[in-house]
């Protein structure tokens, strides 16, 4: 009987110490809230949410959030979702993609890209989730 107790205790200890804790995947709403918070913090710190536009020599576009899309997903190590935004200077409707990393202790936006400008896509993805620029 003692041997059985010792085996059970060793297995329990290994489960607690040796194995990494299982974490729940972040919910879609947690990911969307991370994006909203990122935008809000930049607006507070800088007075506006801005994104450099690579097609315009890095010119900063000042944008206002219309909505974060309901759809979220995961590609590789990052979660993602998109937003609809308006350019305050031109009135252009922009679709931005936000990549979100789960650091283990928090969700963090790690990349922002302009995906569509007035409905016209700037890139797509191939069968291996590689970004492919469009003309």
Secondary structure, DSSP 8 states (H G I E B T S, - for coil): -HHHHHHHHHHHHIIIIIS--------HHHHHHHHHHHHHHHHHHHSSEEEEEGGGTTEEEEEEEEEEEEEEEEETTEEEEEEEEEETTT--EEEEEEEEEE-SS-EEEEEEEEEEETTEESEEE-TTS-EEE--
